[in-house]
Every structure is written in structure tokens, then in C-alpha cells.
Amino acid sequence: MAKWTAFPHDAADYTYDAAALKKKWTRLHGGDAEPLPADAKVLAAWALFHAGEFQKAYDAGLKAGGAGITVANKAMSIYANYLEKSEKTRLAMFMEVSERAEAQQAEDPKNPNAYYWQAYALGRYSQGISVAKALAQGLGSKVKTALETAIKLQPRHADAHIALGAFHAEVIDKVGSLLGRTQGASKDQGLLMYKTALKLNPASAIAMVEYANGLVMLEGDKKMKEAEKLYADAAAFDPADAMERLDVEMAKAELED
């Protein structure tokens, strides 16, 4: 595999040994509700992920197997979303994650993150090829079903609530409320998902950014001030790991636009 682009910021503050990572676990995984792993190799893979060593985390997660597959899927997804420069490679990575997460579901059907990472990857892939095209290919229902399954298995999965809110918002934004209904998309349901995510995980920059994006898609310019306040709050956030640092940088970029 080609060498991935390096995390572009100082990761000293995000480098945790096993003991420190265990102490910080609840804070770092408030979004994905991933349980603290018993396997030391999986924990070590997570330490690489949090420090922004995404390719090493991916490799270590695959090598560890079991719960390590979730580390690999998250590392590749976050890397592809934020740092991969080639659109062709990004899309291929998202499809790889989707397929591996689907295989993980067969092995571990009660693992909410097996469904969440399939949905995340397919959602980002859909944005890359155009939401309308993705809906025509039936990917929308796959994303929605996977997210609803993740939430059913783990009702406190804040990131799945965010992603489901984004599903409703993106579909309505791209095809309108009427056609959106045929895809199971609802403005009220979308707003509820975002609000629930922030209640479950208030210390989440990405929840604020996605909610801001969703507000503008679902409510238009009348919610621009509220969206800007959410971007500002996210930009002022103190990140606890490399992924959150990338989220904060994205919020800053939104404010500058």
C-alpha cells in the first residue's frame, strides 16, 4: 500500500501510553461508544489512531483482528475523509471499509460499530459520487438501515445519531422533501438526530459542525447565525486526539468561508 499522508500537526499532546489511554477512554470514545478493549494489541492500535498515526493504526488493527478491525476501519475512514488528496483513492478506501465492516457484521452481528463504519464509509462514498447518484444505486437505504441498526444495538452511539441526522439533511437538501420521503428522509427526524447526538456527547466538535451543516441544509439562511455560533464553538474546542484536531481545523475553515 502507498504511504499515507502524515498527520499535519504536532501530536505530542495526543500520544498516550496504555495507562493514560485507559483513563481517557470515556472522553475519547464518547462519540463511537467503543468499549475499552481487553486485548493489549488492540489498545496499542487505538493509541496509534489517537496520535494521528493512521496508517500504523490501520495495519496494527488488521493484524490484531477481532476488535482491531474497528480500529482499522476508523483509521482508514478518518484518514480518507480528512487527509487523502486523491479522490479516486478516497472512494476506493471508503468502499474497502464498507466491505470489511459488512464482513465484520457477519462475524460479530451485535457490534454496533460494524454497522456504523459501513454506514459512515458508504455515506462519504455517496457524497463523493453525488448523493442523487448514490440514492439511485440504493445506497441511501443501506446507510439508513446500518445506522438504525447501530443505534438499536447501542442507543448512546452519538456518532451514529450525527450520521443519521446527516442522512436526512443530505437527502432533503439534494432531492427535496417530497422525493426525500420516498427515501425515508424527514426534516424533523434529522433535526432530532443532531440534537440527540449533542445531548449524548456535548464535548464533540464534529457534532457541532455537522449540526451546523444540517441546520443550513434543512432550514436555510434563517439558521445561518445559529450555524455560525456552532462553528465558532467547535473551532474553540480543545481537542483530545488527532481526529478531534482535524475536526476543529474543519470548523475553523467553515468560519473563514
Secondary structure, DSSP 8 states (H G I E B T S, - for coil): --------S--GGG---HHHHHHHHHHHTTTT-----S-HHHHHHHHHHHTT-HHHHHHHHHHH-TTHHHHHHHHHHHHHHHT---HHHHHHHHHHHHHHHHHHHHH-TT-HHHHHHHHHHHHHHHHHH-HHHHHHTTHHHHHHHHHHHHHHH-TT-HHHHHHHHHHHHHHHHHHHHHHHHHTT--HHHHHHHHHHHHHH-SS-HHHHHHHHHHHHHHHGGGGHHHHHHHHHHHHT---SSHHHHHHHHHHHHHHH-
